[in-house]
Structure formats: C-alpha cells, structure tokens
Amino acid sequence: MLNAMTRAEIWLQDSLSTPLGIDALAAHLGYSTSQIRRQFSHYFGSSPGVYRDRRRLERAAVLLALGSKNIAHIGVACGYQNHSAFSRAFQRTYGETPRCYRSTVRQTLNRLPPPCDMVTRIEQKSSHYAIMRRLYQAPDTLWPLGQPDLHASDLLGMDSRYSEAAPGIALPDLLSQRIGACAETTASRRTDIGLCLVPQSEADSLPLPASYRRLHVEAQHYAIIRLQDISQLDDAVDCLVRDLLRQPVPYHISGKAPYVLWLEGYPELRIPLGP
C-alpha cells in the first residue's frame, strides 16, 4: 500500500494547478475514496485535500519569493481561481499577505552574503527522460550519492543500457526549504533518486520496477553550478538565488524541482528557469 500512497502523493504534487479532487485520485489509483483517505492519512498525517492545500501554498511561497509572475498569476498557477481565496489561505499559513511576503523574503534574500567562489552559468538543455523512485528522506541522509548502486540498485541488473545513464536526484522541496517555507508534513523532505537518460526511445523501451516512474524533462533554460561534492548543495542554492535576483537576466526561477546530475564524477546543480 505504501507504493500506492507514494503514487497518490506524487499525483497530488503534479495536479496542484488543477481542480481535480479525491474522486479523480481514486480513479487514477483504482481504490475507493474511503481507502485513499484512510491510507493517505496513515502514511502522511493528513487527508489528501489538506496535504495538497499545503503544497499549493508552499509552491506559491517559492514563486512569490523567487519568481517574476504577478500575484494573481501565481494564485491561478497554484490552483486558486479566486484571488481573495488565495490571499486569505496564504495569510493563514504564512502570517502575511502574498504581497507583503514577497517583499519581506526578497529583502532577506538580498541581504545574503557577497557572492561565493561558485560560478553560476545559464544554459539551455535539451529534453531528456529520467527514471526515478521517490524517497521520503533528505539528500544528506542518503549515501553514497552519485554511485549507481544507490541510484539504481533495482535497475542495473535488468538492462545493460542503465549502466550508461547518469546518476541523478530531483529535489521537490529544496527551494521551499531554503526560503523557510517548507510545508510541515511527514513528507517534508522528498528526494527522487534514479538515472537520467536522453532518447525517448531508450526510456520507453527499458523495463521498469513498480517503485520507479518515467519523467519527461522538457527542454528549458537552467541556472547551473558545478559542485565539488554534495555537501555544497545549500551554499550553491543560495549562490544561484543571489545571482539571479541581483543580475538583470531574462530568466527567473520557474518553481519546478531542481535536480543534481553526477557528470564526470562531479555533482552539478540545475535549477529550472522560465521567462
């Protein structure tokens, strides 16, 4: 049942901007609504609806703090069709209106220390596919990150093509955690761990255990920093945020999950950008 509730949690994450409810979730998983409510509450400490509301507001906090869209647009992108309802829900959770929150957090971020010796670059990357499984652990509790045996312990023996893929992790909570807006849930630190592949034909044809899922990562621009090791992750996020807020660049943090790829033995942080 844990795998089913993990799929439920991921479905809720992926449908934040939609009005789809518990009936759609139950149909997606093939369980009754009562089973979904009972089992989801058991594993995640709240009903699916409450959980999604928290995640919606968490995403809104990230977009307010780090994005460029206006407040009404952010509300709609996070599933609130009514601006007043969005503002009330946000203020109940964070103690400030969206406008005041944006101002307060931006002031705090602009007071971050001077730029570190890490180098931020902005690049467009082509689309690719990833094979990931979700863990409810912070990345610093996983070891040894970057080693194929950890990222793909269930995959390497299934097909030789997996051995040619780059180890990677996606971090849905990294940005909200760095600005202090992470939702208080039993799944407050999520890490998707697996392998990154390039051709769609490769991803479609590879065998996949039940705990993994295929992710299509669209072609987009990224803010990128190469790390010496994963212990520099938080400093790298701060450096990227500081650089993007202070430099006149045409791209802003999109709110999509950042990820880390291990290329030539070194981790590379990539934060998706949007116009």
N, C-alpha and C positions, 0 to 999 in steps of 0.2 A: 504493500500500500504506500510505502514511502516514495517509491518511484512515481506512482500515480500523483501523489500530492506535490512532488517536485515538478511534474509536468503542469499541475494546476497553478503553482506559484509562478512558473515561467509564463504560462498563458496570461495570467493577470498582469505580469510585467509588460508583456507585449501588447496588451489591449488597453493601456492606460488612457489613450485618447478616444476610445470608443464607448458607446453606451451599453455594450454587451454586458449581461448580468449572469447570475448564478445558473439560469436555465441553459444559456449558451455554453457555459463552462461544463455543466453536467453532460450535455450532449457531446461536447468535444472529447470528454474522457470516457463516456459510456457508463456513468454511475448516476444514481438518483441524487437529487438536490440535497436530501437529508444526509446521505452518505458523505457528500462533498463537504457540507457544513461541519459535520461531526469530525471527520478525519482531518480536515484542514485545521480546525481549531485545536485538535490534539497535537499536531506537529508544529504549528506556527503561532499558537497562542491567541488567535483572534479569528473572527469569521472572514471569509474571502472578501466581503464588501468592505469591512473595516481595514483589512490589510491593503486593498487596492487604494482606498482613500489616502492612507498614509503614504503609499508610494507615489501617488499623484502629486501630493503636496511636496514631497521630497524632490521630485523632478522639477516642480515649479520653482523651488528654492534654488536649485542649481541653475536653471535658466535665467532667473532674476539676477543672481549674483554674477554669472559668468557669460551669459548670452547677450544678444543685441536686440531681440524682438521686444515689441511693446507688451505691456501687461495684459491687455485684452487677448492678444495673440497667444501668449503663454498660457492663459487660462484655458482657452479652447484646445491647445495642444495637449493639455493635461486632463482633458475630459470634462471641463466645466463650460457649458454653453452660456451660462449666465454670469456676467462679471461680478455682480453683487454677491452671489453664492460663493464664487471663488474667493473673493476678498474676505468674506466672513469666515470661511473654512480655514483660510491661510492664517488669519489673525488669531483664531482659536488655538492653532497649533504652534505658531512661532511668536505670538505676542505682539506682532506689528502688522500693519497693512503691507501688501506687496510692495508698494512704492517706498515706504519707509525702510522695509527690509533691504531692498536693493541698494538704497543709499547707505545704510549702515554697514552692510557687508562690503560694499565697494570701498568705503573709507578704510575699513580694516585691511582689506587686501592691498590697497595702495600704500599701506604702512609696512608691508613686508620688507625684510632687509634688502640691501642692494643686491643686484644680480650676482648669482653664484658663478663658478667657473664652468658650469654646464652650458652647452651651446644648443639653443633652440633653432630648429630649421622647419620650414613649412614646405611640404611636398604633396603632390597628388599621387595617389597609389591606385593601381588598377583593382578591379573587383577580384575577390577570391572567396574560397569556401573554407570553413573551419569545421572540425569535428570536435565537439565539446561535451563534457559532462559537468553538472553543477555540484559544487561542494559548498556547504554552509560553514566555511572556515575563512579566516583572514589569510592572505597570501603568506604572511610571515610565519604562519604555523605549518606551512607545507614545505617539505624538504625531501630531496634536493630539487628545487625548481630549476627548470631548464634541461633536466635529464629525461630522455624519452621513457625510461622505465616508470617514472612518476606520472608523466603526462598521458601515457598511452599503454598502461600495463595490460589492459584488456584487448588492445588492438594489434600490437606488434606481431603476434603470432598468427593473425588472421589473414594478412596480406602483406607482401613484401613492399608494396608502394607506401605503406605507412612509415617505413623506416627512412624515407626520403623527405618527409614533411618536417616543417619547423615547429618545435615545441612553442606553445603559446598559452596565455591566460587572458581572459576578459574579466574586467573588474567593474561590475554594475554599480557598486557603492563607493568607488574611490573618490569621485568628485564631491558627493554629498558629505562623505566623511571628512574631507579636507576643509570644508567650509562650516563644519559643525551642524549639519542639517540632517544627518542620517536618521532614518526612522527607527524608533525603539521597538524592535521586533526580535523574535527568536532567530530570524534570518537576517540580522542587521549587517553581517559581513558575508557576502556571497562571492565565490570565485568560480568562474567557468574555466576548466582546465582541459587541454587537449592538444590538437595539432592543426596547423594551418596548411591548406592545400590551394593550388592555383586553378587548374582547369575544372570546369563544372563536370565534365565527363568523369574525371577522377572521383570527385565527391559522390556523384550519383551511383557509380558502379561499385564502390567499396562496401564491404559488409559492415554492419553497424550493430553493436550490442544495444540492449534496451535502455541502458543508462546514458547513452550518448545521443546527441542530436546534431543535425547538419545546420550550419548557419551560413547564410549568404551575406558577405560583407561587400557593400556596394563601392564602386569607385568614388573616391572623395579625397578632399584635402585633409592633411593631418599636421598637427604640431608634434614634432618628434625630438626626442632626446635619447642619446645613447648613454647607457649606464655602465659603470664598471661591474656592479653587482646589484642584486635586487634590493639590498638594504638602502640604496639611494632613492627608492621609489618616491617617498613622501617629499623629499627635497626636490626631486625632478618635477613633481606636480606643481609645487609652489613656484618653481622657476618658470615653468611654462605659463602658469596663470599670470604671474607678474609681467612677463614679457608681452603676453597678448593684450593685457589691459593697458600697458604703457606705450606700446608701439602702434602707429597708425597702419594696421593691416586690414585688408578687406575681408578677413575671415574671423569668425568668433566660435567659441566652443559650442557645439551643437547639442550637448546633453546626452549623446549616445555613449555607451560604455567604452571607456578607454581599454586598451589592451597592451600586453607586453609580448614581444616576439624574441626568441633567442636566435640571433643570427651570427654566425661565425663565432659562437661561444659567448657572445655578449648580449645582455637584455637590452631591448630598445622599446621605450615607452612611446605609444602612439595615441594621441587624443584627437578624436574626430572633430572636424571643423565644418561650419556652414557659413553661408553669406550673412 
